[in-house]
């Protein structure tokens, strides 16, 4: 924004020239082109420099420029910058609390949030967006906050800075994930739509590449609502956007998952056999999918062997934090109990297992378990 030019004018006492320069820069800094806290920060700096310039021009007769209310512009833009920056920080703290299941100090943020003027929020769309993203976490049971963010994005997504757009999509995905875990299957479709928006806007890119974790998330989400053609095309179209080191493993794992969902189990197992992971969580993904394939194939002995190897892997791993370890151990325990129910046709034990799994979010592939238990219930 040519601050050096402004400073040079101040050094030359060229206050009349600087006022014109600042007016031109303010005119070019249009909110309809982009919205972010940085817009209000730069607007504040320009308005502040203009007020300083007017003080110099009208030394001793301040009423001439005070009547123009430039100081109000300075205050309003500084306030919006403060609110937006603070809301982003507050949002990050709330997300960390969800991830780590731990409370962090945030009294000042809560006071700021509670003091926000509702009229101001409704006037400034990006403020409204962050305000509702925070409410998405504070009150998960009210989906209207999610839909409010969704509608705001339809209106201003093209004007948002990349970081703000990424924030919005990530928080939408997180909210959808929490709703799905709580049993609201309607949010699978919403999650898929967010993924497609990310792909269209290319907000998924980091250093020009797509994360293998994100790639698999898109595949899994599309398959949950049977978008088979779209997913198959995505796997092949975006394969080369993966880092070379992850490309083949992610591609083969995704195709294995694709054919698993299509009940083409031999092909699923064939593609999975091509995957060689070294990272601990990727190994877990592979082992979990392998066990589900064996279960679907009714291959009891390979399944029992794989399940026991999985238990040993979890027990001996020191890299998995306790909360996440619990998710995977719950998968192992539930799978072995599910297998026993299938072998013995024990309807009573099956009903207990169904009740336990439906009442917890701390298990991998909860939806798959629920569908398998439903199948067993019908057969018994």
C-alpha positions in Angstrom: 0.0 0.0 0.0 2.9 2.3 -0.6 3.6 3.3 3.0 7.2 4.2 2.0 5.7 6.8 -0.3 3.6 8.2 2.5 6.6 8.3 4.9 8.7 10.2 2.3 6.0 12.8 1.9 5.9 13.2 5.7 9.6 13.8 5.7 9.2 16.5 3.1 6.3 18.1 5.0 4.2 17.4 1.9 0.9 17.0 3.8 -1.3 18.1 1.0 0.2 15.6 -1.3 0.0 12.8 1.3 -3.7 13.4 1.8 -4.4 12.9 -1.9 -2.3 9.8 -1.9 -4.1 8.3 1.1 -7.5 9.2 -0.5 -6.5 7.3 -3.6 -5.3 4.3 -1.7 -8.5 4.2 0.4 -10.5 4.3 -2.8 -8.6 1.4 -4.2 -9.0 -0.6 -1.0 -12.6 -1.7 -1.7 -14.4 -4.1 0.6 -16.4 -5.5 -2.3 -13.2 -6.9 -3.7 -12.0 -8.7 -0.6 -12.8 -9.0 3.1 -10.5 -10.0 5.9 -9.1 -8.6 9.1 -6.2 -7.4 7.0 -8.5 -5.2 5.0 -9.6 -3.4 8.2 -6.0 -3.3 9.5 -4.8 -1.5 6.3 -7.9 0.7 6.2 -7.2 1.7 9.9 -3.5 2.6 9.1 -4.5 4.7 6.1 -7.3 6.5 8.0 -4.9 7.1 10.9 -2.2 8.6 8.7 -4.9 10.8 7.1 -6.0 12.0 10.5 -2.4 12.8 11.4 -2.0 14.7 8.1 -5.1 16.7 8.9 -3.8 17.6 12.3 -0.7 18.9 10.7 -2.6 20.9 8.1 -5.1 22.4 10.6 -2.9 22.9 13.7 -4.9 24.7 16.3 -8.2 24.6 14.5 -9.1 20.9 14.9 -12.8 21.6 14.6 -12.3 21.8 10.8 -11.4 18.1 10.5 -13.2 16.8 13.6 -16.5 17.7 12.0 -15.6 15.3 9.2 -15.5 12.4 11.8 -12.2 10.9 10.4 -11.5 9.7 14.0 -14.7 7.6 13.9 -13.4 5.8 10.7 -10.1 5.1 12.5 -11.9 3.7 15.5 -14.3 1.6 13.5 -11.6 0.0 11.3 -9.3 -0.7 14.3 -12.3 -2.3 16.2 -13.1 -4.6 13.3 -9.5 -5.6 13.0 -9.4 -6.3 16.7 -12.6 -8.3 16.6 -11.7 -10.4 13.6 -8.2 -11.2 14.9 -9.6 -12.1 18.3 -12.4 -14.3 16.9 -9.8 -16.3 14.8 -7.7 -16.8 17.9 -10.8 -17.8 20.0 -11.9 -20.3 17.2 -8.4 -21.9 17.2 -8.5 -22.3 21.0 -12.0 -24.0 20.9 -10.8 -26.4 18.2 -7.8 -27.3 20.3 -10.0 -28.0 23.2 -12.1 -30.4 21.1 -9.0 -32.2 19.7 -7.2 -32.6 23.1 -10.3 -32.8 25.3 -8.8 -30.2 27.5 -9.8 -26.7 28.7 -7.5 -23.7 27.9 -7.6 -20.2 29.5 -10.0 -18.1 27.5 -11.9 -15.8 29.8 -10.9 -12.6 27.9 -12.0 -14.2 24.6 -15.4 -15.2 26.1 -16.0 -11.7 27.4 -15.1 -10.2 24.0 -17.4 -12.7 22.3 -20.3 -12.0 24.6 -19.9 -8.2 24.2 -20.1 -8.2 20.4 -22.8 -6.0 19.0 -25.4 -8.1 17.1 -26.0 -5.2 14.7 -22.3 -5.0 13.9 -22.1 -8.7 13.3 -25.0 -8.6 10.8 -23.4 -5.7 8.9 -20.0 -7.3 8.4 -20.2 -10.6 6.7 -16.8 -12.0 7.6 -17.5 -11.1 11.2 -20.8 -12.9 11.0 -19.0 -15.9 9.5 -16.5 -16.3 12.3 -19.1 -15.6 14.9 -21.2 -18.5 13.7 -18.2 -20.8 13.3 -17.5 -20.3 17.0 -21.2 -21.1 17.8 -20.9 -24.3 15.7 -18.4 -25.5 18.3 -20.1 -24.0 21.4 -23.5 -25.4 20.5 -23.2 -28.4 18.2 -26.9 -29.3 18.6 -28.0 -26.2 16.7 -27.2 -26.9 13.0 -28.6 -23.4 12.0 -25.1 -22.0 12.7 -23.6 -24.4 10.2 -26.2 -23.4 7.6 -25.6 -19.7 8.3 -21.9 -20.1 7.6 -22.8 -22.1 4.4 -25.1 -19.2 3.2 -22.5 -16.6 4.0 -19.9 -18.5 2.0 -22.2 -18.6 -1.0 -22.3 -14.8 -0.9 -18.7 -13.8 -0.1 -16.4 -16.8 -0.8 -14.9 -15.2 -3.9 -14.0 -12.1 -1.8 -12.3 -14.0 1.1 -8.6 -14.2 1.5 -7.3 -17.8 1.1 -6.6 -18.3 4.9 -10.2 -17.2 5.8 -11.7 -19.5 3.2 -9.5 -22.4 4.4 -10.7 -21.7 8.0 -14.3 -21.8 6.9 -14.0 -25.1 5.0 -12.0 -26.8 7.7 -14.4 -25.8 10.4 -17.4 -27.0 8.3 -15.7 -30.3 7.8 -15.0 -30.7 11.5 -18.6 -29.9 12.4 -19.9 -32.4 9.8 -17.6 -35.0 11.3 -18.9 -34.4 14.8 -22.5 -34.6 13.6 -21.8 -37.8 11.7 -20.2 -39.4 14.8 -23.2 -38.4 16.8 -25.4 -40.4 14.4 -26.7 -37.7 12.1 -26.1 -39.3 8.7 -27.5 -36.3 6.8 -24.3 -34.5 7.3 -22.3 -36.9 5.2 -23.8 -35.2 2.2 -23.0 -31.8 3.6 -19.4 -32.9 4.2 -19.1 -34.1 0.6 -20.4 -30.7 -0.6 -17.7 -29.0 1.5 -15.0 -31.3 0.0 -16.2 -30.4 -3.5 -16.1 -26.7 -2.7 -12.5 -27.1 -1.4 -11.6 -28.8 -4.7 -13.2 -26.1 -6.8 -11.4 -23.3 -4.9 -8.1 -25.3 -4.6 -7.9 -24.4 -0.9 -6.7 -28.0 -0.3 -3.3 -27.2 -1.8 -0.2 -27.0 0.4 3.0 -26.1 -1.5 1.1 -26.9 -4.7 0.2 -30.5 -3.6 -2.7 -32.4 -2.1 -2.2 -34.1 1.3 -2.7 -37.9 1.2 -4.8 -37.5 4.3 -7.2 -35.1 2.6 -7.2 -37.3 -0.6 -8.4 -40.3 1.4 -10.9 -38.2 3.3 -12.5 -37.1 0.1 -12.6 -40.6 -1.2 -14.1 -42.0 2.0 -16.7 -39.2 2.2 -17.9 -39.7 -1.4 -18.1 -43.5 -0.9 -20.3 -43.0 2.2 -23.0 -41.7 0.0 -22.3 -44.0 -3.0 -20.9 -41.4 -5.3 -19.0 -44.1 -7.1 -18.4 -42.6 -10.4 -17.4 -39.2 -8.9 -14.9 -40.9 -6.5 -13.4 -43.1 -9.2 -12.8 -40.1 -11.5 -11.4 -38.1 -8.5 -8.9 -40.9 -7.7 -7.5 -40.9 -11.2 -7.8 -37.2 -11.9 -6.0 -36.0 -8.8 -3.5 -38.8 -8.3 -0.7 -36.6 -9.7 -1.4 -33.8 -7.3 0.0 -36.0 -4.5 3.6 -35.9 -3.5 5.5 -38.6 -5.4 6.6 -40.3 -2.2 2.9 -40.8 -1.2 1.3 -41.2 -4.7 1.2 -44.9 -5.4 0.3 -46.0 -1.8 -2.5 -43.4 -1.6 -3.8 -44.3 -5.1 -3.8 -48.1 -4.3 -5.3 -47.7 -0.9 -8.1 -45.4 -2.3 -8.9 -47.9 -5.0 -9.0 -50.7 -2.4 -11.5 -48.7 -0.4 -13.5 -48.0 -3.6 -13.8 -51.7 -4.5 -14.5 -52.6 -0.9 -17.5 -50.2 -0.9 -18.6 -51.8 -4.2 -18.4 -55.2 -2.7 -15.7 -56.3 -5.1 -13.7 -57.8 -2.3 -11.1 -59.7 -4.3 -10.1 -56.5 -6.2 -10.1 -54.6 -3.0 -7.7 -57.0 -1.4 -5.6 -57.0 -4.6 -5.1 -53.2 -4.5 -4.5 -53.3 -0.7 -1.7 -55.8 -1.2 0.2 -53.2 -3.2 0.2 -50.7 -0.3 3.4 -50.5 1.8 3.1 -47.9 4.6 5.8 -46.9 7.0 3.9 -44.2 9.0 2.0 -45.5 12.1 -1.4 -44.1 11.3 -1.2 -45.2 7.7 -0.4 -48.7 8.8 -3.4 -48.6 11.1 -5.7 -47.6 8.1 -4.3 -50.5 6.1 -4.8 -53.0 8.9 -8.3 -51.8 9.7 -9.4 -52.0 6.0 -7.8 -55.5 5.7 -9.8 -56.8 8.7 -13.0 -55.4 7.3 -12.4 -57.1 4.0 -11.8 -60.4 5.7 -15.0 -60.0 7.7 -17.0 -59.3 4.5 -15.4 -62.3 2.8 -16.3 -64.5 5.7 -12.6 -65.5 6.0 -12.6 -66.2 9.7 -9.1 -67.6 10.2 -7.3 -64.7 8.3 -9.5 -62.3 10.2 -8.6 -63.7 13.6 -4.9 -63.7 12.7 -5.1 -60.1 11.5 -7.0 -59.0 14.5 -4.5 -60.5 16.9 -1.6 -58.9 15.0 -3.4 -55.6 15.2 -3.8 -56.0 19.0 -0.1 -56.6 19.3 0.7 -53.7 17.1 -1.4 -51.3 19.2 -0.1 -52.7 22.5 3.6 -52.3 21.5 3.2 -48.9 19.8 4.4 -45.9 21.9 3.6 -43.3 19.2 -0.2 -43.4 19.5 -1.6 -41.0 22.2 -4.0 -42.6 24.7 -7.2 -41.0 23.3 -6.6 -42.2 19.8 -5.4 -45.6 21.0 -8.7 -46.1 22.7 -10.5 -45.6 19.3 -8.4 -48.4 17.7 -8.7 -50.8 20.7 -12.5 -50.3 20.6 -12.4 -51.3 17.0 -10.5 -54.4 17.7 -12.7 -55.4 20.7 -15.9 -54.7 18.8 -14.8 -56.5 15.7 -14.0 -59.7 17.7 -17.3 -59.5 19.5 -19.1 -58.9 16.2 -17.4 -62.0 14.7 -18.5 -64.1 17.7 -22.1 -62.9 17.4 -22.0 -63.9 13.7 -20.6 -67.4 14.4 -22.9 -68.1 17.4 -26.0 -66.3 16.1 -26.3 -64.8 19.6 -29.0 -62.2 19.3 -28.7 -61.1 23.0 -25.0 -60.3 22.8 -25.5 -58.6 19.5 -28.1 -56.2 21.0 -25.7 -55.3 23.8 -22.9 -54.7 21.3 -25.3 -52.5 19.2 -26.2 -50.5 22.2 -22.6 -49.9 23.3 -21.4 -48.9 19.8 -24.3 -46.6 19.1 -23.7 -44.8 22.4 -20.0 -44.0 21.8 -18.2 -41.8 19.3 -14.8 -43.3 20.2 -14.5 -46.0 17.6 -13.2 -46.2 14.1 -15.7 -46.9 11.3 -18.8 -46.7 13.5 -21.1 -46.6 10.5 -19.7 -49.9 9.2 -20.3 -51.6 12.5 -23.9 -50.3 12.6 -24.6 -51.7 9.2 -23.0 -55.1 9.9 -25.0 -55.4 13.2 -28.2 -54.5 11.3 -27.4 -57.3 8.8 -26.9 -59.8 11.6 -30.1 -58.7 13.3 -32.1 -59.3 10.2 -30.5 -62.8 9.7 -31.2 -63.8 13.3 
